[in-house]
């Protein structure tokens, strides 16, 4: 791992901690309760993709939340810059994380395969 990768990982870790703090300062209850599951920064750390937990939200709610987040991006960037003492904050893009659903589907497939092996061996 080279120095630029270490810096990128450090930035991602800081953003995972700082973004929920910024959410807590907002007046919107939906945004206050969002959970950041992961942050992935681009190579130059100019852009950051923020993944949010979607377990409690329907598709319509997710769309509304993404629109609200788009409106408060400026506040979030300012908060990140000021709290970390950075000259520049990355551009934030928000997405709901579907990794947990994919993992659950894979686990279910493995269970079905295991059941098939057990019933086939009897």
Secondary structure, 3 states (H helix, E strand, C coil): CCHHHHHHHHHHHHHHHHHHHHHHCCCCHHHHCCCEEEEEECCCCCEEEEEEECCCCCHHHHHHHHHHHHHHHHHHHHHHHHHHCCCCCCEEEEEEECHHHHHHHHHHHHHHHHHHHHHHHC
